Amino acid sequence: MTGVWTQGLAARLHAQAPEDGDWMAALLADRGPDGQGNLGDLPFPGSGSTLHRWQALAAVAHFDLALAKLYEGHTDALAIMAELGEPIASRGEGSWGVWASEAPGGKTFFEAISSDEVRLYGTKFWCSGAATADNALLTAWAADGSGPQLFRLALDQPGIHVDANAWKAVGMVGSASLDVAFDGARAHRVGKPGDYLSRPGFWQGGAGVAACWYGGARGIAQTLHNAVIAAPPTGRTPFRLAALGKIDLALHSTVCVLREAAAWIDAQPKADASQVALTCRLAAEQCARQVLDEAGRALGAGAFCRDAKFARAAADLPVFIRQSHAEHDFAALGERTAEALQPWAL
């Protein structure tokens, strides 16, 4: 699979718009322009094709950010299971979610049935795709407070209750990050306690989310770009051209960060990628915020009120980038930068 494989993705998805509205299934079934690709089976982070993986994430986010949220979770789940040695047969069919939030008030516990199987109890918040996914990876804790331990489970079983009452989103409404309550649902261990956070892929996957943010920003920028090139020369106002120039610089800078990060991860796949991931995420977040501001000001109210795709993306992207931890992440990056001898050498 190469980056070229993702070209024309939006047109292919539009051409096969599913009658049942299950865009995730349509996406995973996409075979690429030559029938040889498979968006449901991306290269894993650190495999030598990390950039190709991120190009696919960015392409889906350009098409639809809520869909990209579900797709990123699915591809992350497959990468996690591969990294932790989970047999291919255990990965099952259908779509996956990764539910690892440990938000206050939402905690899931497990009781062992055997060395491999457990029953789950409690609640998990922020479960993206809970209403539509077939399987999930989630973190849970032992009764004595030890953990977290990662588990896989099928979602078509008793003991699982999905609650949509707390999800009031307008932006990212399609990601349906709902609350899920467990009452004896059966699940299987994946790896050892603590593996989810300690594995190299944790930060590598975090960097991949930045590719989604970049893709969403690029989609919004495309609307301004289209408006500028469609206008006659006299209609290319200096204000719009200046906005497009600022956007170009922001997107290009983020592309450089992502490309360098992907190459770094592929060159040292077992290394601590926390600084690389934080840099990617913060660069992509700042880029997204600037693109939203510049494009919105240059296009005016018409884009927000008469262009459904732009309006939806402009509502989705601010919510998606709040998956960033804002100043906490800047502080974490600053702490790592302080330990570098020559952090900004050219």
VENCORBEL-V514085 format. One record per residue. N is the residue number from 1. RES is the residue in one letter. NEAR is the number of other C-alpha atoms within 10 Angstrom. Layout:
# VENCORBEL-V514085
N&RES&NEAR + N&RES&NEAR
This chain:
# VENCORBEL-V514085
1&M&17 + 2&T&14 + 3&G&14 + 4&V&12 + 5&W&20 + 6&T&22 + 7&Q&15 + 8&G&12 + 9&L&21 + 10&A&14 + 11&A&11 + 12&R&16 + 13&L&16 + 14&H&11 + 15&A&9 + 16&Q&12 + 17&A&14 + 18&P&14 + 19&E&7 + 20&D&7 + 21&G&9 + 22&D&12 + 23&W&19 + 24&M&20 + 25&A&17 + 26&A&17 + 27&L&22 + 28&L&17 + 29&A&13 + 30&D&18 + 31&R&18 + 32&G&18 + 33&P&14 + 34&D&7 + 35&G&9 + 36&Q&10 + 37&G&17 + 38&N&16 + 39&L&23 + 40&G&20 + 41&D&14 + 42&L&20 + 43&P&19 + 44&F&21 + 45&P&28 + 46&G&21 + 47&S&14 + 48&G&18 + 49&S&19 + 50&T&23 + 51&L&25 + 52&H&22 + 53&R&24 + 54&W&28 + 55&Q&24 + 56&A&27 + 57&L&29 + 58&A&28 + 59&A&25 + 60&V&28 + 61&A&27 + 62&H&25 + 63&F&21 + 64&D&24 + 65&L&31 + 66&A&25 + 67&L&21 + 68&A&27 + 69&K&25 + 70&L&26 + 71&Y&29 + 72&E&25 + 73&G&23 + 74&H&25 + 75&T&24 + 76&D&26 + 77&A&24 + 78&L&22 + 79&A&20 + 80&I&25 + 81&M&21 + 82&A&14 + 83&E&17 + 84&L&15 + 85&G&10 + 86&E&17 + 87&P&11 + 88&I&10 + 89&A&7 + 90&S&12 + 91&R&19 + 92&G&13 + 93&E&10 + 94&G&13 + 95&S&23 + 96&W&30 + 97&G&27 + 98&V&27 + 99&W&24 + 100&A&20 + 101&S&15 + 102&E&16 + 103&A&10 + 104&P&8 + 105&G&10 + 106&G&15 + 107&K&18 + 108&T&24 + 109&F&23 + 110&F&23 + 111&E&16 + 112&A&15 + 113&I&12 + 114&S&9 + 115&S&8 + 116&D&11 + 117&E&17 + 118&V&20 + 119&R&18 + 120&L&25 + 121&Y&21 + 122&G&16 + 123&T&20 + 124&K&26 + 125&F&23 + 126&W&21 + 127&C&22 + 128&S&23 + 129&G&28 + 130&A&26 + 131&A&18 + 132&T&17 + 133&A&20 + 134&D&17 + 135&N&23 + 136&A&24 + 137&L&26 + 138&L&24 + 139&T&25 + 140&A&28 + 141&W&19 + 142&A&16 + 143&A&11 + 144&D&7 + 145&G&9 + 146&S&12 + 147&G&17 + 148&P&21 + 149&Q&21 + 150&L&26 + 151&F&26 + 152&R&24 + 153&L&23 + 154&A&19 + 155&L&20 + 156&D&11 + 157&Q&11 + 158&P&11 + 159&G&15 + 160&I&19 + 161&H&17 + 162&V&15 + 163&D&15 + 164&A&14 + 165&N&8 + 166&A&11 + 167&W&14 + 168&K&11 + 169&A&14 + 170&V&11 + 171&G&19 + 172&M&21 + 173&V&15 + 174&G&17 + 175&S&24 + 176&A&21 + 177&S&24 + 178&L&20 + 179&D&21 + 180&V&21 + 181&A&20 + 182&F&20 + 183&D&15 + 184&G&17 + 185&A&20 + 186&R&24 + 187&A&23 + 188&H&20 + 189&R&20 + 190&V&23 + 191&G&17 + 192&K&13 + 193&P&18 + 194&G&14 + 195&D&18 + 196&Y&24 + 197&L&14 + 198&S&11 + 199&R&16 + 200&P&22 + 201&G&25 + 202&F&20 + 203&W&21 + 204&Q&26 + 205&G&22 + 206&G&19 + 207&A&28 + 208&G&26 + 209&V&27 + 210&A&28 + 211&A&28 + 212&C&31 + 213&W&31 + 214&Y&33 + 215&G&29 + 216&G&34 + 217&A&30 + 218&R&24 + 219&G&25 + 220&I&23 + 221&A&24 + 222&Q&16 + 223&T&17 + 224&L&24 + 225&H&19 + 226&N&10 + 227&A&14 + 228&V&18 + 229&I&11 + 230&A&11 + 231&A&11 + 232&P&9 + 233&P&9 + 234&T&6 + 235&G&12 + 236&R&14 + 237&T&13 + 238&P&9 + 239&F&12 + 240&R&20 + 241&L&15 + 242&A&13 + 243&A&22 + 244&L&21 + 245&G&13 + 246&K&16 + 247&I&25 + 248&D&17 + 249&L&12 + 250&A&21 + 251&L&24 + 252&H&13 + 253&S&14 + 254&T&25 + 255&V&17 + 256&C&12 + 257&V&17 + 258&L&28 + 259&R&16 + 260&E&14 + 261&A&23 + 262&A&27 + 263&A&16 + 264&W&17 + 265&I&27 + 266&D&17 + 267&A&13 + 268&Q&14 + 269&P&18 + 270&K&13 + 271&A&16 + 272&D&17 + 273&A&22 + 274&S&18 + 275&Q&19 + 276&V&21 + 277&A&25 + 278&L&23 + 279&T&21 + 280&C&28 + 281&R&30 + 282&L&22 + 283&A&21 + 284&A&31 + 285&E&25 + 286&Q&17 + 287&C&24 + 288&A&28 + 289&R&16 + 290&Q&18 + 291&V&28 + 292&L&22 + 293&D&14 + 294&E&21 + 295&A&24 + 296&G&22 + 297&R&14 + 298&A&18 + 299&L&16 + 300&G&10 + 301&A&12 + 302&G&11 + 303&A&19 + 304&F&17 + 305&C&10 + 306&R&10 + 307&D&12 + 308&A&11 + 309&K&15 + 310&F&21 + 311&A&18 + 312&R&19 + 313&A&24 + 314&A&24 + 315&A&18 + 316&D&22 + 317&L&27 + 318&P&18 + 319&V&15 + 320&F&21 + 321&I&23 + 322&R&10 + 323&Q&11 + 324&S&18 + 325&H&14 + 326&A&13 + 327&E&10 + 328&H&10 + 329&D&16 + 330&F&14 + 331&A&12 + 332&A&14 + 333&L&18 + 334&G&13 + 335&E&12 + 336&R&14 + 337&T&14 + 338&A&10 + 339&E&9 + 340&A&9 + 341&L&8 + 342&Q&9 + 343&P&10 + 344&W&7 + 345&A&5 + 346&L&4
